Amino acid sequence: MPDWLYRPDAPVRRIRSMDGVEIRLQPNGVPLYLQVVEGFEREIAGGRLASGERLPAERDLARALGISRTTAVNAYRELEARGLVRRHVGRGTYVCAVPESTGAPFAWRGKVSLGALRTDDPALRSLARSAGDPDVISFAAAVAARECFPVDAFREITDRVLTRHGARALGLGPTEGHPVLRRAIAAREKLHPEQVLVLNGAQQGLDLIARCLLDPGDAIILDRPGYLGAIQTFRAAGAVMVGWDVETADFAALEDLLIRYRPKLIYTTPTYQNPTGQTMPAPARRELLEIASRYRVPVVEDDPYRELGFSGRVMPSLLQLDHQGLVIHVGTFSKTLAGGLRIGWLTASEAIVDQLALIKQHSDVASATLEQLVVAEFLTGGRFDRHLAALRREHERRYQAMTAAVAHQCEPGEIDFRPVDGGMYLWCGYRAPIDARDLLGLARAEGVVFVNGESFYPDIAGRRQFRLAFSSVPVERIDEGIAKLAELLREVSRAQPARLEASGRVR
Ligand SMILES: Cc1ncc(COP(=O)(O)O)c(C=O)c1O
């Protein structure tokens, strides 16, 4: 905003229905509607008006600010053109974005579709960015121990595949995936190859499922807390998100939600869940399926971690326990081999696999053929299982190092977590009345990152929680990273409780 427009001494107008929001209007020759626009822009940029918040009706705004109705209408029109608010006929005017900081001459925000505007959380993108930075100790990146990746075997198999297939190994393959990989996955899961759809990562599967099964306004039940990529994808599809508390896993509560919301699907990660690391026991899995089948609701089982139990014991998946064909199972090699391969898969009844493959063509005609052939050979030649055994041992070592570091660096009870026996995560809560986002800001400056709890909730919660991934950081650096976090946690708790509690930001 230009300096001439904002005068801190100008009289403040408050809007009764919007706590803490202040609009300053002054007789300085600038059209009043623009002053209102700039005022809202300032409140949005300062975080006092969040995306999704409803603005007063034009009539009420005019009355609250002592301006004419036409000025209020013009102000909202301009805010809409700048892409900061959206008007929904009959429902009101809502904040939908933060102002562009780039000063770009063309207002792209105003052109972006309503659906796309629901995508405003950059958490996943920053996760991907920090994962590759060698100067950062990343407890955020949910990736397999890179040091275990079987580089030599990968090179040898790639050579062999190229020798055998020549340039065909680089040709376009079918949308459903290369038949060789579909067969290899199907054999492992004891299914037919036609039930397998190869994906560019599990995330693509979630997007396809959302596009295939959901219309805007449909309800879905999902883990609370749960995987942030799923929250973002389902939110972008316009779904009404109904969280089911995975830590209490109360089936009577689930049934109530099914009756009340009539959801289109249940989404869950039952094994070494992201972010809690917890696993649903076999009887609970059967109960979940029984309820879903009674209410005829499909279950999406997002299952990237099932083979990552430290002991090597592998739980039966919901898909394996399902006799009704209501489960869509999503898997990935991102967590067991390498995220950079971008190979995932989805298994379900043939009819739905076929429909999903047609939708996949909208964004993706095929998946990387060479990599599919190499991964298929990893699976069938037994290398994959040997690699998994080594990976599980290394992840367990990192888990032990992290829990030991927390015990060593923190006061008793300062950080709590429930032990896990596999997966990649420690889901932490802390006593100090501070906000994990503030802690993250400071930690990032010190070269340590994690993911704050809020990102894992479909609603507003998790401010005193955070997720630490133990799998990607070598044992030697874990203590150093946790020591920094513990020190910052103490520092922030000494400095901030008064400010945060006064502003009502801590829940
Ligand atoms: C539960 C869950 N599903 C899906 C994904 C995405 O996996 P991919 O890298 O295969 O897209 C992740 C990644 O963290 C995840 O935790």
The ligand as an SDF file (V2000), in Angstrom:
LIG
                    3D

 16 16  0  0  0  0  0  0  0  0999 V2000
   -0.3410  -40.8650    3.9600 C   0  0  0  0  0  0  0  0  0  0  0  0
    0.3680  -40.3900    2.7330 C   0  0  0  0  0  0  0  0  0  0  0  0
   -0.1930  -40.5480    1.5280 N   0  0  0  0  0  0  0  0  0  0  0  0
    0.4030  -40.1460    0.4050 C   0  0  0  0  0  0  0  0  0  0  0  0
    1.6390  -39.5480    0.4360 C   0  0  0  0  0  0  0  0  0  0  0  0
    2.2730  -39.0940   -0.8610 C   0  0  0  0  0  0  0  0  0  0  0  0
    3.1380  -40.0390   -1.3590 O   0  0  0  0  0  0  0  0  0  0  0  0
    3.8280  -39.9380   -2.8110 P   0  0  0  0  0  0  0  0  0  0  0  0
    5.1930  -39.3790   -2.6030 O   0  0  0  0  0  0  0  0  0  0  0  0
    3.8610  -41.3390   -3.3010 O   0  0  0  0  0  0  0  0  0  0  0  0
    2.9690  -39.0710   -3.6530 O   0  0  0  0  0  0  0  0  0  0  0  0
    2.2710  -39.3510    1.6590 C   0  0  0  0  0  0  0  0  0  0  0  0
    3.5600  -38.6720    1.7280 C   0  0  0  0  0  0  0  0  0  0  0  0
    3.9920  -38.2130    2.7590 O   0  0  0  0  0  0  0  0  0  0  0  0
    1.6140  -39.7870    2.8320 C   0  0  0  0  0  0  0  0  0  0  0  0
    2.1580  -39.6520    4.0430 O   0  0  0  0  0  0  0  0  0  0  0  0
  1  2  1  0
  2  3  1  0
  2 15  2  0
  3  4  2  0
  4  5  1  0
  5  6  1  0
  5 12  2  0
  6  7  1  0
  7  8  1  0
  8  9  2  0
  8 10  1  0
  8 11  1  0
 12 13  1  0
 12 15  1  0
 13 14  2  0
 15 16  1  0
M  END
$$$$
